[in-house]
Amino acid sequence: AQRVTQPEKLLSVFKGAPVELKCNYSYSGSPELFWYVQYSRQRLQLLLRHISRESIKGFTADLNKGETSFHLKKPFAQEEDSAMYYCALISRNRGSTLGRLYFGRGTQLTVWP
Amino acid sequence: DTGVSQNPRHKITKRGQNVTFRCDPISEHNRLYWYRQTLGQGPEFLTYFQNEAQLEKSRLLSDRFSAERPKGSFSTLEIQRTEQGDSAMYLCASSLGLRSTDNTEAFFGQGTRLTVV
């Protein structure tokens, strides 16, 4: 069964410090991994996806199939990064619901000035 | 705002009453999803439409829940005989999938927060 684990409910760092939000998954197959972000009073929105291999707002995430992890990293956190971050996966297995997202419980990131 | 629109934003209802939520997806999107989110948890999948066809329903969707997308555009989610455990944020998302292998970006609405008292 698909499962996404975000071990930290809360994470606080100071502005300019590196930040890493952890995400581990369990899945028998080849999933697609995503990070979604929800800023205060805004809707959930896509931050990045592993197949794009791009950096968005300074964030990167590398899929490590050996460790089944997809940690989100930023070398220098900014106050505007404060938000709720959700790791999610989509199953590519035959018969899976197209585009169905399996979410972790989320990590609330606070960046202090 | 041309994104996914959900109405109402908030709904307070008494236990046992029926409620209906509406989702207007991005106009050209053929895929539509409903999720439920409770406090401290990530969104959980409820159901999926491709155009007007409801192709998947989660075990979370009890017999009291029904969803429709009659013309392949807007969708409604109805909960009959609401219970306190139904209190949650109900999220709608849409995406454009032209091929069965497409996993394009899902765009979310702002959700409908249901409180059952």
Interface residues (C-beta under 8 A of the other chain):
Chain A: V4 Q6 K9 E32 Q42 R43 L44 Q45 L46 R49 Y86 A88 I90 R92 T97 L98 G99 R100 L101 Y102 F103 G104 R105 G106
Chain B: G3 V4 R31 Y33 Y35 G40 Q41 G42 P43 E44 F45 Y48 Q50 L55 E56 L91 A93 S95 G97 S100 D102 N103 T104 E105 A106 F107 F108 G109 Q110 G111
